[in-house]
């Protein structure tokens, strides 16, 4: 119980209050369509609710209840992908320690917490669908970033979307690709190392892609980490 103007009130919200707060958070994320520091602050205000929601659904473990929230989580992930977009004039990904870098880390952690509600394959499908349109490099990179956040959860027997994603990366014209897109592709392949290991038809091409990344000083450390993850799969 807490004191409020001399009266005792319960510190737990009623169901209708929870629903109202939930819808308010969703609207905040959906309406903050511009990019920038202040808009990221507004988006981040909602994160705690999504964390608590995912924890509650996980602990209750009632599939019909979880399914009710799937459309909300799909919209959440689409909104987070938008908030993670770099500015068009960026030449590389945000530097480690910067405000935008830290924001993207928090987004990645949130996505990992809620992904069980919709499934990692569903997230891949959602992001890959967005890549089929004519979009900017920063939109492409953001979609790949979201995929990278859940890639370790992809089951080796996934054959619907992941092969198309890997094929698109390996066939990407690297000389024309934005450096940030290339770097995120390198990270994504590293996170998909377990899936790639069970699909030998992709293994050699993936390793060659990562080895070429070693030749770029901006991508080399990330490529080395992804190669190490790939080699660890064979130990």
Rosetta constraint file for C-alpha pairs under 8 A:
AtomPair CA 1 CA 8 HARMONIC 6.15 0.50
AtomPair CA 1 CA 9 HARMONIC 5.76 0.50
AtomPair CA 1 CA 10 HARMONIC 4.87 0.50
AtomPair CA 1 CA 11 HARMONIC 5.47 0.50
AtomPair CA 2 CA 8 HARMONIC 5.71 0.50
AtomPair CA 2 CA 9 HARMONIC 5.74 0.50
AtomPair CA 2 CA 10 HARMONIC 6.53 0.50
AtomPair CA 2 CA 11 HARMONIC 6.18 0.50
AtomPair CA 3 CA 7 HARMONIC 5.61 0.50
AtomPair CA 3 CA 8 HARMONIC 4.89 0.50
AtomPair CA 3 CA 9 HARMONIC 6.50 0.50
AtomPair CA 4 CA 8 HARMONIC 6.23 0.50
AtomPair CA 4 CA 9 HARMONIC 6.70 0.50
AtomPair CA 13 CA 17 HARMONIC 5.70 0.50
AtomPair CA 13 CA 18 HARMONIC 6.07 0.50
AtomPair CA 14 CA 18 HARMONIC 6.29 0.50
AtomPair CA 15 CA 19 HARMONIC 6.20 0.50
AtomPair CA 16 CA 20 HARMONIC 6.17 0.50
AtomPair CA 17 CA 21 HARMONIC 6.22 0.50
AtomPair CA 18 CA 22 HARMONIC 6.03 0.50
AtomPair CA 19 CA 23 HARMONIC 6.17 0.50
AtomPair CA 20 CA 24 HARMONIC 6.16 0.50
AtomPair CA 21 CA 25 HARMONIC 6.23 0.50
AtomPair CA 22 CA 26 HARMONIC 6.34 0.50
AtomPair CA 22 CA 49 HARMONIC 7.19 0.50
AtomPair CA 23 CA 27 HARMONIC 6.15 0.50
AtomPair CA 24 CA 28 HARMONIC 6.19 0.50
AtomPair CA 25 CA 29 HARMONIC 6.40 0.50
AtomPair CA 25 CA 46 HARMONIC 5.31 0.50
AtomPair CA 25 CA 49 HARMONIC 7.76 0.50
AtomPair CA 26 CA 30 HARMONIC 6.22 0.50
AtomPair CA 26 CA 46 HARMONIC 7.82 0.50
AtomPair CA 26 CA 72 HARMONIC 7.78 0.50
AtomPair CA 26 CA 76 HARMONIC 7.21 0.50
AtomPair CA 27 CA 31 HARMONIC 5.94 0.50
AtomPair CA 28 CA 32 HARMONIC 6.18 0.50
AtomPair CA 28 CA 42 HARMONIC 7.16 0.50
AtomPair CA 28 CA 43 HARMONIC 6.73 0.50
AtomPair CA 28 CA 46 HARMONIC 7.78 0.50
AtomPair CA 29 CA 33 HARMONIC 7.91 0.50
AtomPair CA 29 CA 42 HARMONIC 7.72 0.50
AtomPair CA 29 CA 43 HARMONIC 5.46 0.50
AtomPair CA 29 CA 46 HARMONIC 7.66 0.50
AtomPair CA 29 CA 76 HARMONIC 7.38 0.50
AtomPair CA 29 CA 79 HARMONIC 6.24 0.50
AtomPair CA 29 CA 80 HARMONIC 7.93 0.50
AtomPair CA 30 CA 79 HARMONIC 6.14 0.50
AtomPair CA 32 CA 39 HARMONIC 6.03 0.50
AtomPair CA 32 CA 42 HARMONIC 7.67 0.50
AtomPair CA 32 CA 43 HARMONIC 7.27 0.50
AtomPair CA 33 CA 82 HARMONIC 7.39 0.50
AtomPair CA 33 CA 83 HARMONIC 7.59 0.50
AtomPair CA 34 CA 39 HARMONIC 6.78 0.50
AtomPair CA 34 CA 83 HARMONIC 7.98 0.50
AtomPair CA 35 CA 39 HARMONIC 6.16 0.50
AtomPair CA 35 CA 40 HARMONIC 7.28 0.50
AtomPair CA 35 CA 83 HARMONIC 6.27 0.50
AtomPair CA 35 CA 85 HARMONIC 7.63 0.50
AtomPair CA 35 CA 87 HARMONIC 7.85 0.50
AtomPair CA 36 CA 40 HARMONIC 6.24 0.50
AtomPair CA 37 CA 41 HARMONIC 6.41 0.50
AtomPair CA 37 CA 100 HARMONIC 7.80 0.50
AtomPair CA 38 CA 42 HARMONIC 6.47 0.50
AtomPair CA 39 CA 43 HARMONIC 6.26 0.50
AtomPair CA 40 CA 44 HARMONIC 5.99 0.50
AtomPair CA 40 CA 83 HARMONIC 6.84 0.50
AtomPair CA 40 CA 103 HARMONIC 7.54 0.50
AtomPair CA 41 CA 45 HARMONIC 6.37 0.50
AtomPair CA 42 CA 46 HARMONIC 7.38 0.50
AtomPair CA 43 CA 47 HARMONIC 7.26 0.50
AtomPair CA 46 CA 50 HARMONIC 6.82 0.50
AtomPair CA 47 CA 51 HARMONIC 6.29 0.50
AtomPair CA 47 CA 110 HARMONIC 7.20 0.50
AtomPair CA 48 CA 52 HARMONIC 6.19 0.50
AtomPair CA 49 CA 53 HARMONIC 6.05 0.50
AtomPair CA 50 CA 54 HARMONIC 6.15 0.50
AtomPair CA 50 CA 110 HARMONIC 7.64 0.50
AtomPair CA 50 CA 114 HARMONIC 7.52 0.50
AtomPair CA 51 CA 55 HARMONIC 6.26 0.50
AtomPair CA 51 CA 110 HARMONIC 6.81 0.50
AtomPair CA 51 CA 113 HARMONIC 6.79 0.50
AtomPair CA 51 CA 114 HARMONIC 7.39 0.50
AtomPair CA 52 CA 56 HARMONIC 6.13 0.50
AtomPair CA 53 CA 57 HARMONIC 6.20 0.50
AtomPair CA 54 CA 58 HARMONIC 6.01 0.50
AtomPair CA 54 CA 113 HARMONIC 6.57 0.50
AtomPair CA 54 CA 114 HARMONIC 5.49 0.50
AtomPair CA 54 CA 117 HARMONIC 7.69 0.50
AtomPair CA 55 CA 59 HARMONIC 6.12 0.50
AtomPair CA 56 CA 60 HARMONIC 6.14 0.50
AtomPair CA 57 CA 61 HARMONIC 5.95 0.50
AtomPair CA 57 CA 62 HARMONIC 7.27 0.50
AtomPair CA 57 CA 65 HARMONIC 7.51 0.50
AtomPair CA 57 CA 66 HARMONIC 6.09 0.50
AtomPair CA 61 CA 66 HARMONIC 7.59 0.50
AtomPair CA 62 CA 66 HARMONIC 6.26 0.50
AtomPair CA 63 CA 67 HARMONIC 6.02 0.50
AtomPair CA 64 CA 68 HARMONIC 6.50 0.50
AtomPair CA 65 CA 69 HARMONIC 7.25 0.50
AtomPair CA 66 CA 70 HARMONIC 6.92 0.50
AtomPair CA 66 CA 117 HARMONIC 6.14 0.50
AtomPair CA 67 CA 117 HARMONIC 7.13 0.50
AtomPair CA 67 CA 118 HARMONIC 7.90 0.50
AtomPair CA 69 CA 73 HARMONIC 6.30 0.50
AtomPair CA 69 CA 117 HARMONIC 7.38 0.50
AtomPair CA 70 CA 74 HARMONIC 6.15 0.50
AtomPair CA 70 CA 117 HARMONIC 6.12 0.50
AtomPair CA 70 CA 118 HARMONIC 5.55 0.50
AtomPair CA 71 CA 75 HARMONIC 6.30 0.50
AtomPair CA 72 CA 76 HARMONIC 6.09 0.50
AtomPair CA 73 CA 77 HARMONIC 6.10 0.50
AtomPair CA 73 CA 114 HARMONIC 7.29 0.50
AtomPair CA 73 CA 117 HARMONIC 7.35 0.50
AtomPair CA 73 CA 118 HARMONIC 7.07 0.50
AtomPair CA 74 CA 78 HARMONIC 6.31 0.50
AtomPair CA 74 CA 118 HARMONIC 7.27 0.50
AtomPair CA 74 CA 123 HARMONIC 7.76 0.50
AtomPair CA 75 CA 79 HARMONIC 6.15 0.50
AtomPair CA 76 CA 80 HARMONIC 6.13 0.50
AtomPair CA 77 CA 81 HARMONIC 6.12 0.50
AtomPair CA 77 CA 111 HARMONIC 7.08 0.50
AtomPair CA 77 CA 123 HARMONIC 7.95 0.50
AtomPair CA 77 CA 146 HARMONIC 8.00 0.50
AtomPair CA 78 CA 82 HARMONIC 6.46 0.50
AtomPair CA 79 CA 83 HARMONIC 6.34 0.50
AtomPair CA 80 CA 84 HARMONIC 6.15 0.50
AtomPair CA 80 CA 107 HARMONIC 6.81 0.50
AtomPair CA 81 CA 85 HARMONIC 6.66 0.50
AtomPair CA 81 CA 139 HARMONIC 7.94 0.50
AtomPair CA 81 CA 142 HARMONIC 5.45 0.50
AtomPair CA 81 CA 143 HARMONIC 6.09 0.50
AtomPair CA 81 CA 145 HARMONIC 7.94 0.50
AtomPair CA 81 CA 146 HARMONIC 6.48 0.50
AtomPair CA 82 CA 139 HARMONIC 7.31 0.50
AtomPair CA 82 CA 142 HARMONIC 7.08 0.50
AtomPair CA 84 CA 104 HARMONIC 6.08 0.50
AtomPair CA 84 CA 107 HARMONIC 7.83 0.50
AtomPair CA 84 CA 142 HARMONIC 5.80 0.50
AtomPair CA 85 CA 138 HARMONIC 5.40 0.50
AtomPair CA 85 CA 139 HARMONIC 5.98 0.50
AtomPair CA 85 CA 141 HARMONIC 7.25 0.50
AtomPair CA 85 CA 142 HARMONIC 5.23 0.50
AtomPair CA 86 CA 90 HARMONIC 6.63 0.50
AtomPair CA 86 CA 93 HARMONIC 7.41 0.50
AtomPair CA 86 CA 94 HARMONIC 7.82 0.50
AtomPair CA 86 CA 138 HARMONIC 5.48 0.50
AtomPair CA 86 CA 142 HARMONIC 7.69 0.50
AtomPair CA 87 CA 138 HARMONIC 7.02 0.50
AtomPair CA 88 CA 137 HARMONIC 7.81 0.50
AtomPair CA 88 CA 138 HARMONIC 6.44 0.50
AtomPair CA 91 CA 178 HARMONIC 7.74 0.50
AtomPair CA 91 CA 179 HARMONIC 6.97 0.50
AtomPair CA 91 CA 180 HARMONIC 7.16 0.50
AtomPair CA 92 CA 179 HARMONIC 5.93 0.50
AtomPair CA 92 CA 180 HARMONIC 4.91 0.50
AtomPair CA 93 CA 180 HARMONIC 5.21 0.50
AtomPair CA 94 CA 98 HARMONIC 6.79 0.50
AtomPair CA 94 CA 100 HARMONIC 6.47 0.50
AtomPair CA 94 CA 101 HARMONIC 5.44 0.50
AtomPair CA 95 CA 101 HARMONIC 6.31 0.50
AtomPair CA 96 CA 101 HARMONIC 5.79 0.50
AtomPair CA 96 CA 102 HARMONIC 7.55 0.50
AtomPair CA 97 CA 101 HARMONIC 6.26 0.50
AtomPair CA 97 CA 102 HARMONIC 6.40 0.50
AtomPair CA 98 CA 102 HARMONIC 6.28 0.50
AtomPair CA 99 CA 103 HARMONIC 6.19 0.50
AtomPair CA 100 CA 104 HARMONIC 6.25 0.50
AtomPair CA 101 CA 105 HARMONIC 6.39 0.50
AtomPair CA 102 CA 106 HARMONIC 6.38 0.50
AtomPair CA 103 CA 107 HARMONIC 6.25 0.50
AtomPair CA 104 CA 108 HARMONIC 6.13 0.50
AtomPair CA 105 CA 109 HARMONIC 6.28 0.50
AtomPair CA 106 CA 110 HARMONIC 6.17 0.50
AtomPair CA 107 CA 111 HARMONIC 6.18 0.50
AtomPair CA 108 CA 112 HARMONIC 6.26 0.50
AtomPair CA 108 CA 146 HARMONIC 7.12 0.50
AtomPair CA 108 CA 149 HARMONIC 5.50 0.50
AtomPair CA 109 CA 113 HARMONIC 6.33 0.50
AtomPair CA 109 CA 149 HARMONIC 7.82 0.50
AtomPair CA 110 CA 114 HARMONIC 6.39 0.50
AtomPair CA 111 CA 115 HARMONIC 5.70 0.50
AtomPair CA 111 CA 146 HARMONIC 7.77 0.50
AtomPair CA 111 CA 149 HARMONIC 6.95 0.50
AtomPair CA 111 CA 150 HARMONIC 7.49 0.50
AtomPair CA 112 CA 116 HARMONIC 7.88 0.50
AtomPair CA 112 CA 149 HARMONIC 6.56 0.50
AtomPair CA 112 CA 150 HARMONIC 6.19 0.50
AtomPair CA 114 CA 118 HARMONIC 7.78 0.50
AtomPair CA 115 CA 119 HARMONIC 5.49 0.50
AtomPair CA 115 CA 120 HARMONIC 6.07 0.50
AtomPair CA 115 CA 123 HARMONIC 7.68 0.50
AtomPair CA 115 CA 150 HARMONIC 7.39 0.50
AtomPair CA 116 CA 120 HARMONIC 7.12 0.50
AtomPair CA 118 CA 122 HARMONIC 6.19 0.50
AtomPair CA 118 CA 123 HARMONIC 7.27 0.50
AtomPair CA 119 CA 123 HARMONIC 6.62 0.50
AtomPair CA 120 CA 124 HARMONIC 6.34 0.50
AtomPair CA 120 CA 150 HARMONIC 5.84 0.50
AtomPair CA 120 CA 151 HARMONIC 7.20 0.50
AtomPair CA 120 CA 153 HARMONIC 6.26 0.50
AtomPair CA 120 CA 154 HARMONIC 6.05 0.50
AtomPair CA 121 CA 125 HARMONIC 6.14 0.50
AtomPair CA 121 CA 154 HARMONIC 6.50 0.50
AtomPair CA 121 CA 158 HARMONIC 7.63 0.50
AtomPair CA 121 CA 161 HARMONIC 7.28 0.50
AtomPair CA 121 CA 162 HARMONIC 7.96 0.50
AtomPair CA 122 CA 126 HARMONIC 6.07 0.50
AtomPair CA 123 CA 127 HARMONIC 6.13 0.50
AtomPair CA 123 CA 146 HARMONIC 7.93 0.50
AtomPair CA 123 CA 147 HARMONIC 6.87 0.50
AtomPair CA 123 CA 150 HARMONIC 7.89 0.50
AtomPair CA 124 CA 128 HARMONIC 5.84 0.50
AtomPair CA 124 CA 147 HARMONIC 5.69 0.50
AtomPair CA 124 CA 161 HARMONIC 6.72 0.50
AtomPair CA 124 CA 162 HARMONIC 7.23 0.50
AtomPair CA 125 CA 129 HARMONIC 6.05 0.50
AtomPair CA 125 CA 161 HARMONIC 6.03 0.50
AtomPair CA 126 CA 130 HARMONIC 6.70 0.50
AtomPair CA 127 CA 131 HARMONIC 6.62 0.50
AtomPair CA 127 CA 143 HARMONIC 5.28 0.50
AtomPair CA 127 CA 144 HARMONIC 7.38 0.50
AtomPair CA 127 CA 146 HARMONIC 7.52 0.50
AtomPair CA 127 CA 147 HARMONIC 7.03 0.50
AtomPair CA 128 CA 132 HARMONIC 6.78 0.50
AtomPair CA 128 CA 143 HARMONIC 7.42 0.50
AtomPair CA 128 CA 161 HARMONIC 7.70 0.50
AtomPair CA 128 CA 165 HARMONIC 7.02 0.50
AtomPair CA 129 CA 133 HARMONIC 7.69 0.50
AtomPair CA 130 CA 143 HARMONIC 7.51 0.50
AtomPair CA 131 CA 135 HARMONIC 7.12 0.50
AtomPair CA 131 CA 140 HARMONIC 6.30 0.50
AtomPair CA 131 CA 143 HARMONIC 7.43 0.50
AtomPair CA 135 CA 139 HARMONIC 6.16 0.50
AtomPair CA 135 CA 140 HARMONIC 6.71 0.50
AtomPair CA 136 CA 140 HARMONIC 6.35 0.50
AtomPair CA 137 CA 141 HARMONIC 6.11 0.50
AtomPair CA 137 CA 178 HARMONIC 6.72 0.50
AtomPair CA 137 CA 181 HARMONIC 6.98 0.50
AtomPair CA 138 CA 142 HARMONIC 6.15 0.50
AtomPair CA 138 CA 181 HARMONIC 7.79 0.50
AtomPair CA 139 CA 143 HARMONIC 6.31 0.50
AtomPair CA 140 CA 144 HARMONIC 6.35 0.50
AtomPair CA 140 CA 181 HARMONIC 7.13 0.50
AtomPair CA 141 CA 145 HARMONIC 6.03 0.50
AtomPair CA 141 CA 180 HARMONIC 6.87 0.50
AtomPair CA 141 CA 181 HARMONIC 4.96 0.50
AtomPair CA 141 CA 184 HARMONIC 6.63 0.50
AtomPair CA 142 CA 146 HARMONIC 6.32 0.50
AtomPair CA 143 CA 147 HARMONIC 6.42 0.50
AtomPair CA 144 CA 148 HARMONIC 6.11 0.50
AtomPair CA 144 CA 181 HARMONIC 7.92 0.50
AtomPair CA 144 CA 184 HARMONIC 6.52 0.50
AtomPair CA 144 CA 185 HARMONIC 6.85 0.50
AtomPair CA 144 CA 188 HARMONIC 7.18 0.50
AtomPair CA 145 CA 149 HARMONIC 6.41 0.50
AtomPair CA 145 CA 184 HARMONIC 6.24 0.50
AtomPair CA 145 CA 188 HARMONIC 7.55 0.50
AtomPair CA 146 CA 150 HARMONIC 7.02 0.50
AtomPair CA 147 CA 151 HARMONIC 5.89 0.50
AtomPair CA 147 CA 188 HARMONIC 7.17 0.50
AtomPair CA 148 CA 152 HARMONIC 7.95 0.50
AtomPair CA 148 CA 184 HARMONIC 7.77 0.50
AtomPair CA 148 CA 187 HARMONIC 6.84 0.50
AtomPair CA 148 CA 188 HARMONIC 4.68 0.50
AtomPair CA 148 CA 191 HARMONIC 6.41 0.50
AtomPair CA 150 CA 154 HARMONIC 7.23 0.50
AtomPair CA 151 CA 188 HARMONIC 7.04 0.50
AtomPair CA 151 CA 191 HARMONIC 5.54 0.50
AtomPair CA 151 CA 192 HARMONIC 5.57 0.50
AtomPair CA 152 CA 191 HARMONIC 5.51 0.50
AtomPair CA 152 CA 192 HARMONIC 6.03 0.50
AtomPair CA 152 CA 194 HARMONIC 7.52 0.50
AtomPair CA 154 CA 158 HARMONIC 6.95 0.50
AtomPair CA 154 CA 192 HARMONIC 7.67 0.50
AtomPair CA 154 CA 195 HARMONIC 7.13 0.50
AtomPair CA 155 CA 195 HARMONIC 6.85 0.50
AtomPair CA 156 CA 194 HARMONIC 7.02 0.50
AtomPair CA 156 CA 195 HARMONIC 4.67 0.50
AtomPair CA 156 CA 196 HARMONIC 7.94 0.50
AtomPair CA 156 CA 198 HARMONIC 6.31 0.50
AtomPair CA 157 CA 195 HARMONIC 7.97 0.50
AtomPair CA 158 CA 162 HARMONIC 6.73 0.50
AtomPair CA 159 CA 163 HARMONIC 6.18 0.50
AtomPair CA 160 CA 164 HARMONIC 7.63 0.50
AtomPair CA 161 CA 165 HARMONIC 6.41 0.50
AtomPair CA 162 CA 166 HARMONIC 6.12 0.50
AtomPair CA 163 CA 167 HARMONIC 5.99 0.50
AtomPair CA 164 CA 168 HARMONIC 6.06 0.50
AtomPair CA 165 CA 169 HARMONIC 6.32 0.50
AtomPair CA 166 CA 170 HARMONIC 6.18 0.50
AtomPair CA 166 CA 189 HARMONIC 7.61 0.50
AtomPair CA 166 CA 202 HARMONIC 7.87 0.50
AtomPair CA 167 CA 171 HARMONIC 6.05 0.50
AtomPair CA 168 CA 172 HARMONIC 6.02 0.50
AtomPair CA 169 CA 185 HARMONIC 6.60 0.50
AtomPair CA 170 CA 205 HARMONIC 6.90 0.50
AtomPair CA 170 CA 206 HARMONIC 6.84 0.50
AtomPair CA 170 CA 209 HARMONIC 6.81 0.50
AtomPair CA 172 CA 177 HARMONIC 7.37 0.50
AtomPair CA 173 CA 177 HARMONIC 6.25 0.50
AtomPair CA 174 CA 182 HARMONIC 7.18 0.50
AtomPair CA 177 CA 181 HARMONIC 6.53 0.50
AtomPair CA 177 CA 182 HARMONIC 6.47 0.50
AtomPair CA 178 CA 182 HARMONIC 6.40 0.50
AtomPair CA 179 CA 183 HARMONIC 6.16 0.50
AtomPair CA 180 CA 184 HARMONIC 6.25 0.50
AtomPair CA 181 CA 185 HARMONIC 6.13 0.50
AtomPair CA 182 CA 186 HARMONIC 6.25 0.50
AtomPair CA 182 CA 219 HARMONIC 7.91 0.50
AtomPair CA 183 CA 187 HARMONIC 6.36 0.50
AtomPair CA 183 CA 219 HARMONIC 5.67 0.50
AtomPair CA 183 CA 222 HARMONIC 7.16 0.50
AtomPair CA 183 CA 223 HARMONIC 7.94 0.50
AtomPair CA 184 CA 188 HARMONIC 6.06 0.50
AtomPair CA 185 CA 189 HARMONIC 6.22 0.50
AtomPair CA 186 CA 190 HARMONIC 6.34 0.50
AtomPair CA 186 CA 209 HARMONIC 7.90 0.50
AtomPair CA 186 CA 210 HARMONIC 6.36 0.50
AtomPair CA 186 CA 213 HARMONIC 7.51 0.50
AtomPair CA 186 CA 222 HARMONIC 6.90 0.50
AtomPair CA 186 CA 223 HARMONIC 5.96 0.50
AtomPair CA 186 CA 226 HARMONIC 6.84 0.50
AtomPair CA 187 CA 191 HARMONIC 6.31 0.50
AtomPair CA 187 CA 222 HARMONIC 6.54 0.50
AtomPair CA 187 CA 223 HARMONIC 7.31 0.50
AtomPair CA 187 CA 226 HARMONIC 6.33 0.50
AtomPair CA 188 CA 192 HARMONIC 6.19 0.50
AtomPair CA 189 CA 193 HARMONIC 6.25 0.50
AtomPair CA 189 CA 206 HARMONIC 7.24 0.50
AtomPair CA 189 CA 226 HARMONIC 6.94 0.50
AtomPair CA 190 CA 223 HARMONIC 8.00 0.50
AtomPair CA 190 CA 225 HARMONIC 7.36 0.50
AtomPair CA 190 CA 226 HARMONIC 3.99 0.50
AtomPair CA 190 CA 227 HARMONIC 6.79 0.50
AtomPair CA 190 CA 229 HARMONIC 6.10 0.50
AtomPair CA 190 CA 230 HARMONIC 6.58 0.50
AtomPair CA 191 CA 226 HARMONIC 7.32 0.50
AtomPair CA 191 CA 229 HARMONIC 7.79 0.50
AtomPair CA 192 CA 196 HARMONIC 6.10 0.50
AtomPair CA 193 CA 197 HARMONIC 5.96 0.50
AtomPair CA 193 CA 226 HARMONIC 7.92 0.50
AtomPair CA 193 CA 229 HARMONIC 6.54 0.50
AtomPair CA 193 CA 230 HARMONIC 5.17 0.50
AtomPair CA 193 CA 233 HARMONIC 7.16 0.50
AtomPair CA 194 CA 198 HARMONIC 6.71 0.50
AtomPair CA 194 CA 230 HARMONIC 7.61 0.50
AtomPair CA 194 CA 233 HARMONIC 6.61 0.50
AtomPair CA 195 CA 199 HARMONIC 6.61 0.50
AtomPair CA 196 CA 200 HARMONIC 6.74 0.50
AtomPair CA 196 CA 202 HARMONIC 6.22 0.50
AtomPair CA 196 CA 203 HARMONIC 5.90 0.50
AtomPair CA 197 CA 203 HARMONIC 6.54 0.50
AtomPair CA 197 CA 230 HARMONIC 7.61 0.50
AtomPair CA 197 CA 233 HARMONIC 6.94 0.50
AtomPair CA 199 CA 203 HARMONIC 6.77 0.50
AtomPair CA 200 CA 204 HARMONIC 7.45 0.50
AtomPair CA 202 CA 206 HARMONIC 6.02 0.50
AtomPair CA 203 CA 207 HARMONIC 6.21 0.50
AtomPair CA 204 CA 208 HARMONIC 6.21 0.50
AtomPair CA 205 CA 209 HARMONIC 6.19 0.50
AtomPair CA 206 CA 210 HARMONIC 6.31 0.50
AtomPair CA 207 CA 211 HARMONIC 6.06 0.50
AtomPair CA 207 CA 227 HARMONIC 7.16 0.50
AtomPair CA 208 CA 212 HARMONIC 6.22 0.50
AtomPair CA 209 CA 213 HARMONIC 6.56 0.50
AtomPair CA 210 CA 214 HARMONIC 6.89 0.50
AtomPair CA 210 CA 223 HARMONIC 5.41 0.50
AtomPair CA 210 CA 224 HARMONIC 7.74 0.50
AtomPair CA 210 CA 226 HARMONIC 7.26 0.50
AtomPair CA 210 CA 227 HARMONIC 6.56 0.50
AtomPair CA 211 CA 215 HARMONIC 7.49 0.50
AtomPair CA 211 CA 223 HARMONIC 7.07 0.50
AtomPair CA 211 CA 227 HARMONIC 7.77 0.50
AtomPair CA 212 CA 216 HARMONIC 7.63 0.50
AtomPair CA 213 CA 219 HARMONIC 5.74 0.50
AtomPair CA 213 CA 220 HARMONIC 5.54 0.50
AtomPair CA 213 CA 223 HARMONIC 5.51 0.50
AtomPair CA 214 CA 219 HARMONIC 6.62 0.50
AtomPair CA 214 CA 220 HARMONIC 4.07 0.50
AtomPair CA 214 CA 221 HARMONIC 7.41 0.50
AtomPair CA 214 CA 223 HARMONIC 5.88 0.50
AtomPair CA 214 CA 224 HARMONIC 6.81 0.50
AtomPair CA 215 CA 219 HARMONIC 7.91 0.50
AtomPair CA 215 CA 220 HARMONIC 6.42 0.50
AtomPair CA 216 CA 220 HARMONIC 5.54 0.50
AtomPair CA 217 CA 221 HARMONIC 7.66 0.50
AtomPair CA 219 CA 223 HARMONIC 6.05 0.50
AtomPair CA 220 CA 224 HARMONIC 6.02 0.50
AtomPair CA 221 CA 225 HARMONIC 6.35 0.50
AtomPair CA 222 CA 226 HARMONIC 6.27 0.50
AtomPair CA 223 CA 227 HARMONIC 6.07 0.50
AtomPair CA 224 CA 228 HARMONIC 6.10 0.50
AtomPair CA 225 CA 229 HARMONIC 6.25 0.50
AtomPair CA 226 CA 230 HARMONIC 6.25 0.50
AtomPair CA 227 CA 231 HARMONIC 6.16 0.50
AtomPair CA 228 CA 232 HARMONIC 6.08 0.50
AtomPair CA 229 CA 233 HARMONIC 6.64 0.50
AtomPair CA 230 CA 234 HARMONIC 7.35 0.50
AtomPair CA 231 CA 235 HARMONIC 6.97 0.50
